[in-house]
Amino acid sequence: MRRREKKDHAKAALSADRSSSIAVNSFVTRCVATGGLVVFAVASAGLSLALLGRPDLDAPSDGHVRLLEAKTDLNGHVVATLQNQELGLKILTLDRCIIGAQYLQEEFQDQAAFTGFALQEAVVFVNRSLRRVLQLGLGAASVPNFLRSRRIQVDVVEVSETVIDMAEKHFGFSSCRRGNTKACQQRFGRTVQGDGREFLFGRDRRYDLVISDVFVGSNPGHLHSLEVFQRIQQQWLWPSGVLMVNFVGFHSGHRSHISRKLARTLRHVFATTRCFRDEDPAEHLDAAANLVCLASDQAFHFNVPTTGDFSNPAPFSSVWVMKHFQQWQATPALCAHERIDELVCENDVLPLHRKAPSEPPSDAEPFAQRVRGRLEQTLFEYLRGRG
């Protein structure tokens, strides 16, 4: 069966899988927003095994979830790859945070597993010639892999060597640091292990697009500051270049203060800023979600196709998100009542959730038992309730 026929044949199944994935995405952001224990129930199961120092890769799967690999990186963070059979996903986690995912079925691996990634991938339709891209933060390499598959060269800066290794081993990423590195880098781009801010202020090179996707359970203010955005504008982007920032937060209400501050900082630096939510802003008003802001010194728009796969995409698929995301603009709400003193400056830390844990639990064994015991009960009951 040819690739196109396979996709058509599996369209209904993909729609169902997408609904589950979107539900997971929503569930994850909600749990992070409330600082709940069940946050990243799948991820936490792997985290606990790694903390105990005995990730048994040959152990029986815990229901639908199997830990494939877990390592502690040089910064003390536990990076784990898990496989979830019911959702059909391979998931990458850092401590308690899901930082990426990929479909297990090969024919669907070119599509984003979560809406936030699909929203970022829609940047290919911006009215720019995207030839060279810089991405800060790798995750499971969903966006770099997507852009590279369209012959766009993507350089990546990632602080965790372990994340880079797992993205290569489990998610099809090429770091171009082994073998014929020159040919690989000319085709795909370079990969640099290091802190994003130090990289930005240590050298410079012009790009058509810079992507900042550095959420790891909180939004790091040192990479979302006025000084960083000015540096990117002046030293890293071509005059028509675009900065895209992925941010997790609230788009309205009293809890949207940090999101508004980020949007206003972008607007202070760039002539044009537009922010989009990864779902309809009228839905789940009290929930945090992915907010993707694009900023440039020249006006931009999107040329999203209307034929072929885009004529009638499966609900919640990547193509469906790309087709509808322009209706989910959050810019007016975020930029209302602007004040010059509400900018993200160098000393701001900007934790999105002040009570969200950043360190492993001190008592790992009971934590592991609680999480693993509630995995099926909580996460999948939630998914069934959504469906």
C-alpha positions in Angstrom: 0.0 0.0 0.0 1.4 3.4 -0.9 2.1 6.1 1.7 -0.8 8.3 0.5 -3.2 5.3 0.5 -2.1 4.3 3.9 -2.9 7.7 5.3 -6.3 7.8 3.6 -7.1 4.3 4.9 -6.1 5.3 8.5 -7.7 8.7 8.6 -10.4 7.7 11.1 -7.9 6.0 13.3 -5.6 9.0 13.2 -8.5 11.3 14.2 -9.1 9.1 17.2 -5.5 9.1 18.1 -5.3 12.8 17.7 -8.2 13.4 20.0 -6.4 11.3 22.7 -3.1 13.2 22.1 -4.8 16.6 22.3 -6.5 15.4 25.5 -3.1 14.5 26.9 -1.7 17.9 25.9 -4.6 19.6 27.6 -4.3 17.4 30.7 -0.5 18.1 30.9 -0.9 21.9 30.8 -3.8 21.8 33.3 -1.8 19.7 35.7 1.2 21.9 35.4 -0.9 25.0 36.0 -2.3 23.6 39.2 0.9 22.0 40.4 -0.9 18.8 40.9 0.8 15.5 41.8 -0.6 13.6 38.9 1.1 16.0 36.6 2.8 14.0 33.9 1.7 10.7 35.4 3.4 8.8 32.6 6.6 10.9 32.9 6.7 10.6 36.7 6.6 6.8 36.5 9.9 6.9 34.5 11.3 9.6 36.7 10.8 7.6 39.9 12.5 4.6 38.4 15.5 6.7 37.4 15.6 8.3 40.9 15.8 4.9 42.5 18.8 4.2 40.2 17.3 1.0 38.8 15.4 1.6 35.5 14.8 -2.0 34.5 14.3 -1.8 30.7 13.4 -5.5 30.6 10.7 -5.3 33.3 7.1 -5.9 32.3 5.3 -2.8 31.1 3.1 -1.0 33.6 -0.2 -1.5 31.8 0.1 0.6 28.6 3.4 2.3 29.6 7.0 1.0 29.2 10.1 2.8 30.2 12.6 2.5 27.3 15.5 4.5 28.8 16.3 6.9 31.6 19.5 8.8 32.3 20.6 11.7 34.6 22.2 14.5 32.6 25.2 16.6 33.8 22.8 19.2 35.2 21.2 16.6 37.5 17.9 16.3 35.5 16.4 12.9 34.8 15.7 12.4 31.1 13.5 9.5 30.1 11.9 8.0 27.0 8.7 6.1 27.5 6.3 4.3 25.2 2.6 4.4 25.6 0.8 1.8 23.6 -2.8 2.9 24.2 -2.0 6.5 23.0 0.4 5.2 20.3 3.1 7.6 21.5 6.7 7.6 22.4 7.3 10.3 25.0 10.4 12.2 26.1 10.4 13.7 29.6 12.8 15.8 31.6 12.2 15.4 35.3 8.4 15.8 35.6 7.9 17.6 32.3 6.9 16.2 29.0 9.2 17.9 26.5 8.2 15.9 23.3 6.4 13.0 21.8 6.2 11.1 18.5 3.7 8.7 17.0 4.7 5.0 17.1 3.3 4.4 13.7 5.9 5.2 11.1 3.4 6.7 8.6 2.3 9.3 11.1 5.7 10.3 12.5 5.9 13.3 10.2 2.9 14.8 12.1 3.0 16.5 15.4 1.7 14.5 18.4 0.6 17.6 20.3 -1.1 20.7 19.2 1.6 23.0 20.5 4.1 21.4 18.1 1.7 21.6 15.2 1.2 25.2 15.8 4.9 25.8 15.7 5.2 23.8 12.5 2.6 26.1 10.8 5.5 28.7 10.5 6.4 27.0 7.2 3.4 28.9 5.7 4.6 32.4 6.7 5.3 34.6 3.7 9.1 34.3 4.1 11.7 32.2 2.4 12.9 29.9 5.2 16.3 28.6 4.3 18.1 28.7 7.6 16.6 28.3 11.1 18.0 28.5 14.6 16.1 26.5 17.3 16.8 27.0 21.0 15.7 23.9 22.9 15.4 20.5 21.2 13.0 18.3 23.1 12.0 15.3 21.0 13.0 17.2 17.8 9.5 17.4 16.4 9.8 20.8 14.9 13.5 20.5 13.7 12.7 17.2 12.0 9.6 18.6 10.4 11.5 21.6 9.0 14.4 19.6 7.9 12.1 17.2 6.0 11.2 20.3 3.9 14.8 21.0 3.1 15.2 23.8 5.6 18.5 23.8 7.4 18.0 23.9 11.2 20.8 24.6 13.7 19.9 23.5 17.3 21.1 24.7 20.7 20.3 22.3 23.5 21.6 22.6 27.1 21.3 18.8 27.9 23.6 16.4 26.2 21.3 13.6 27.3 18.3 15.2 25.6 20.4 15.3 22.3 21.4 11.7 22.7 17.8 10.5 23.3 16.4 12.6 20.5 18.9 10.8 18.2 18.4 7.3 19.6 14.6 7.4 19.9 13.1 10.2 17.8 15.0 10.2 14.5 17.0 13.4 15.1 20.4 13.8 13.5 22.9 16.0 15.4 25.4 15.8 12.6 28.2 15.3 15.1 29.3 11.9 14.0 30.5 10.4 10.7 30.5 12.7 7.7 29.7 15.8 9.8 30.3 18.4 7.1 27.9 16.8 4.6 25.3 16.2 7.3 25.6 19.8 8.6 25.3 21.2 5.1 22.1 19.2 4.6 20.4 19.4 8.0 22.3 21.9 10.2 24.5 22.0 13.3 23.8 20.9 16.8 25.4 22.7 19.7 25.3 21.5 23.3 25.2 24.6 25.6 23.1 27.2 27.3 20.9 29.1 24.9 21.6 32.5 26.4 25.3 32.1 26.5 25.2 30.9 22.9 23.2 34.0 21.8 25.6 36.4 23.5 28.8 34.6 22.5 28.6 34.7 18.7 26.2 35.7 15.9 25.0 34.5 12.6 22.0 35.6 10.5 18.9 33.4 10.2 15.5 33.7 8.5 13.8 32.3 11.6 14.7 31.8 15.3 12.6 29.5 17.4 12.7 29.7 21.2 11.1 26.6 22.7 12.6 26.2 26.1 9.7 25.4 28.4 10.8 22.7 30.9 8.0 22.9 33.5 8.4 26.7 33.8 9.2 29.5 31.5 12.8 30.6 31.8 12.9 34.4 32.1 16.6 34.7 31.2 15.7 33.5 27.7 12.5 35.6 27.4 14.0 39.0 28.4 14.1 42.3 26.7 17.9 42.0 26.4 17.7 38.6 24.7 15.0 39.6 22.3 17.0 42.7 21.3 20.1 40.6 20.8 18.2 38.2 18.5 16.7 41.1 16.6 20.0 42.9 16.1 22.5 40.1 15.7 20.7 36.9 14.7 17.8 37.8 12.3 17.8 39.2 8.9 15.8 42.4 8.6 12.8 40.4 7.4 13.5 37.6 9.9 10.9 36.1 12.3 11.3 35.2 16.0 8.9 32.5 17.2 8.5 31.9 21.0 6.7 29.0 22.4 5.4 29.7 25.9 3.0 28.0 28.3 0.6 30.2 30.1 -2.9 31.7 30.4 -4.2 34.0 27.7 -6.9 35.8 29.7 -7.9 36.6 33.3 -5.8 37.5 36.3 -3.4 34.6 35.8 -2.4 35.9 32.4 0.0 38.5 33.8 3.2 36.7 32.8 1.9 35.9 29.3 0.9 39.6 28.8 4.4 40.6 30.0 6.1 38.4 27.5 3.9 39.6 24.6 4.5 43.3 25.5 8.2 42.7 25.7 8.1 41.3 22.1 6.0 44.2 21.0 8.5 46.6 22.5 11.3 45.1 20.5 9.6 44.2 17.2 7.4 46.2 14.9 4.8 43.3 14.5 3.9 40.7 17.1 1.1 38.1 16.8 0.3 35.4 19.4 -1.8 32.3 18.9 -3.2 29.7 21.3 -3.0 26.0 20.5 -6.8 25.7 20.8 -9.8 28.1 20.6 -9.3 30.9 23.1 -13.0 30.5 24.0 -12.3 26.9 25.2 -11.0 26.1 28.7 -10.6 29.7 29.7 -9.2 28.8 33.1 -6.5 26.5 31.7 -2.9 27.1 30.7 -2.0 26.3 27.1 0.7 26.6 24.6 1.0 30.2 23.4 3.1 30.7 20.3 4.1 34.3 19.5 5.7 35.4 16.2 7.5 38.7 16.0 9.2 40.5 13.1 10.2 44.0 12.0 8.2 43.5 8.8 4.6 42.6 8.5 3.8 39.0 7.8 0.9 36.7 7.0 0.4 33.0 6.4 -0.4 31.3 3.1 -2.0 28.1 4.4 -3.2 25.7 1.6 -6.9 25.0 1.2 -6.7 22.0 -1.1 -5.4 18.5 -0.9 -4.8 17.4 2.7 -6.1 20.8 3.9 -9.5 20.5 2.2 -11.0 18.3 4.9 -8.4 17.4 7.5 -9.1 14.9 10.3 -10.1 16.8 13.5 -7.2 17.5 15.8 -4.6 16.4 13.3 -1.6 18.5 12.6 -3.1 19.7 9.3 -6.4 20.5 11.1 -4.5 22.7 13.6 -2.5 24.4 10.8 -5.8 25.1 9.0 -7.5 26.7 12.0 -4.8 28.2 14.2 -5.3 31.8 12.7 -8.7 31.8 14.3 -7.1 31.2 17.7 -5.3 34.5 17.9 -4.6 35.7 21.5 -2.8 38.9 20.7 -5.7 41.3 21.5 -6.2 39.9 25.0 -2.5 39.7 25.8 -1.7 43.2 24.5 -4.6 45.2 26.0 -3.7 48.1 28.4 0.0 48.0 27.7 2.3 49.5 30.2 6.0 50.2 29.5 7.0 49.0 33.0 5.6 45.5 32.3 8.5 44.2 30.3 10.6 41.1 31.0 14.0 42.4 32.0 17.2 40.7 32.8 16.6 39.8 36.4 13.2 38.3 35.9 13.0 34.6 36.5 9.4 34.2 35.4 8.4 30.8 36.9 5.0 30.1 35.4 3.8 28.1 38.4 5.4 29.2 41.6 4.5 26.0 43.4 5.5 23.7 40.6 8.2 21.3 42.0 11.6 21.8 40.4 13.4 19.2 42.4 12.9 15.4 42.7 10.8 14.3 45.7 12.9 13.5 48.7 11.1 10.2 49.4 11.2 8.6 45.9 9.8 5.1 46.8 6.3 6.3 48.1 6.2 8.8 45.3 6.8 6.1 42.7 4.1 3.9 44.3 1.5 6.8 44.3 2.2 7.7 40.7 2.3 4.2 39.3 -0.8 3.3 41.2 -2.8 6.2 39.8 -1.5 6.0 36.3 -4.4 4.0 34.8 -7.0 5.3 37.2 -6.4 9.0 36.6 -4.9 9.6 33.2 -6.9 7.2 31.1 -10.1 7.9 33.0 -9.6 11.5 32.0 -9.0 10.6 28.4 -12.2 8.4 28.3 -14.1 11.3 29.8 -12.9 13.6 27.1 -13.8 11.2 24.3 
